[in-house]
Amino acid sequence: MSDVATSRRVLGPSGVEVAFSWFQRIVAVYCLLFGVLYWVRLVGFYPGPLWRFDLMPIHWQVAAVTLAVLFPIAAAGLWMLASWGPVIWFICAATETAMYGGFSPLFGERLPIVAAHAVVALLYIAFRIVLHWRKRQALQ
């Protein structure tokens, strides 16, 4: 075998890249679920107080409509591994974190949702750092 044949690189994705794509698709499913839950709230299928658009206070109307639209868009972007998917997810996560963390007297406290967004953001940052580090190593 020649030196050219043994020094060829495999052009497929690395294990970290595959894990990152699976991570984004898992987050996409979770975003789609959140989007559906906000649409259920808007349409009024759930028999609870303030679970219909016309019965909600104005701050809930604005938040629910915004998130009902943005979460499915984030899900589509994350599923397609598009660069704008995480950006839209970040907008949704920041909105819900502000709702349930900063404006908890208006929206209620939902610390598991805030914690889930924090965990997803930390995992995303960790994946990006590892991918950047591996890319720098490959260039050297």
VENNORLIN-V64936 format. One record per pair of residues at least 24 apart in sequence whose ideal C-beta (glycine too) atoms are under 8 Angstrom apart, sorted by the first residue. I is the first residue (numbers start at 1). J is the second residue. D is the distance in whole Angstrom. If there is no record, write none. Layout:
# VENNORLIN-V64936
I:J:D  I:J:D
This chain:
# VENNORLIN-V64936
14:134:7  16:127:7  16:130:6  16:131:6  16:134:6  17:131:7  19:127:7  20:127:5  20:131:7  21:81:6  23:123:6  23:124:8  23:127:6  24:78:5  24:79:8  24:81:6  24:85:7  24:86:7  25:78:7  25:79:6  25:81:8  27:78:5  27:89:7  27:120:6  27:124:8  28:74:8  28:75:5  28:76:8  28:77:8  28:78:4  28:79:4  28:85:7  29:75:7  30:116:8  30:120:8  31:71:5  31:72:7  31:74:5  31:75:4  31:78:6  31:89:6  31:92:7  32:71:7  32:72:6  32:75:4  34:67:7  34:71:5  34:92:7  35:67:7  35:68:6  35:70:8  35:71:3  35:72:4  35:74:8  35:75:6  36:72:8  38:64:5  38:67:5  38:68:4  38:71:6  39:68:5  41:68:8  42:68:6  57:106:8  59:103:8  59:106:5  59:107:7  60:106:8  60:107:7  63:95:7  63:99:6  63:107:7  66:95:7  67:92:6  67:95:6  67:96:7  70:95:8  86:124:6  89:120:8  90:121:8  93:117:4  93:120:7  93:121:7
